[in-house]
Amino acid sequence: MSSSTFPSHLVREDLRDFTGYSSARTSAPSTATPSRIWLNANESGHPSEVDPDGAARRYPDPQPPALVDALADVWATTPDRVVVGRGSDEMIELLVRALCRPGGDAIVVCPPTFGMYAVSARLHGVPVAQVPQVDDGLTWRVDTDAVAEAAVRDGARVVFLASPGNPTGAVVPLRQVADLAVRLADQAVVVVDEAYGEFCEQRSAVTLLEEHPNLVVLRTLSKAHALAGLRVGFALAHPDLATVLRRVQAPYPVPVPVARTALAALTPEALAATRRRVGETLRVRDAVGRRLRDLSGVRAVYASEANFLLLRCDDADRVLDTLTADGIVVRDVRQQPGLEDALRITIGTTLEMTALDQALGDFA
Ligand SMILES: *Cc1c(COP(=O)(O)O)cnc(C)c1O
């Protein structure tokens, strides 16, 4: 249970007593007699030909309890802090929706960073304040003092920090996250997007949640857990904020087969396999990083605590052309400010990285 209260004035005033859509599952009566015949949601009385055991016959629970409990367990928190949905992308959207008045409140982002924060803000009519990260040539640093100042100056209600960052691969130290949360306690919710958390050594900001009611952590099954196509991500937040986020979420975010596979990914065996894959990815990443640093035409390869490398090239067009001619697709991030010569390369299998190495070797 939480020791501190959530500052409810951070929630959009017009949504503070909004209870959301009352769904087939949430509107079930709570009486002494257990419900046994469900005729309240216009579902079919019979299973489909393609779903013989009828698992998908009924609308799912909006927040499947078994999945929520498993997520809370694995991330060492309580179920009342978990909001699960259609990837962390949906969590970003819910945070902007619940906390920012369109045309009024802003968000703060630290470019170069993940593009969905600005996309969600734009779609919601919310201004985006930018506090560029500091590039020292080897890694990137978020200037949390400047973030705090921008949040106050621009009236921000949400600050998005990705840690490890995408595409920077750099971690924001927990000390700085905690200090920022304290400084913005009455101003904004500080969101730590840990989409790549499994790849880094720093412990999760989840460990700060009890102490900082205005802190939110985002996690996902899309990266280390190898389930991007499943679309499962979740927010870990103060219970009061979690309640608000569930209320502004579109109904039934977790389809029945999705909940089933997500649950299977959280068994001890599956988690052990994920840890082995992560270890392998880190070994391959460091080997690829060393190789890239040796290549002429590669000006810099940033330190990475994630499953990708960010590099600067003398001639990124030529590198892209060479790779494309070999059927190898990497991410062109040159449209981001400060990254006019940069590419982001995901760490794939050893075979895939050998192919990359050969293509770049031919290039050199
Ligand atoms: C990939 C990524 C996400 C998206 O995660 P989903 O759960 O697939 O929506 C979120 N944040 C960052 C920083 C990412 O790189």
The ligand as an SDF file (V2000), in Angstrom:
LIG
                    3D

 15 15  0  0  0  0  0  0  0  0999 V2000
    9.8550    0.4110  -28.3710 C   0  0  0  0  0  0  0  0  0  0  0  0
    9.5910    1.4740  -27.3720 C   0  0  0  0  0  0  0  0  0  0  0  0
    8.3200    1.5910  -26.7650 C   0  0  0  0  0  0  0  0  0  0  0  0
    7.1240    0.8930  -27.3350 C   0  0  0  0  0  0  0  0  0  0  0  0
    6.7390   -0.1610  -26.6080 O   0  0  0  0  0  0  0  0  0  0  0  0
    5.3960   -0.9490  -26.9400 P   0  0  0  0  0  0  0  0  0  0  0  0
    5.1470   -1.5970  -25.6230 O   0  0  0  0  0  0  0  0  0  0  0  0
    5.7140   -1.8840  -28.0330 O   0  0  0  0  0  0  0  0  0  0  0  0
    4.3270    0.0250  -27.3000 O   0  0  0  0  0  0  0  0  0  0  0  0
    8.1480    2.5020  -25.7460 C   0  0  0  0  0  0  0  0  0  0  0  0
    9.1540    3.2950  -25.3700 N   0  0  0  0  0  0  0  0  0  0  0  0
   10.3730    3.2430  -25.9530 C   0  0  0  0  0  0  0  0  0  0  0  0
   11.4440    4.1560  -25.4940 C   0  0  0  0  0  0  0  0  0  0  0  0
   10.6020    2.3370  -26.9770 C   0  0  0  0  0  0  0  0  0  0  0  0
   11.7770    2.3370  -27.6090 O   0  0  0  0  0  0  0  0  0  0  0  0
  1  2  1  0
  2  3  1  0
  2 14  2  0
  3  4  1  0
  3 10  2  0
  4  5  1  0
  5  6  1  0
  6  7  2  0
  6  8  1  0
  6  9  1  0
 10 11  1  0
 11 12  2  0
 12 13  1  0
 12 14  1  0
 14 15  1  0
M  END
$$$$
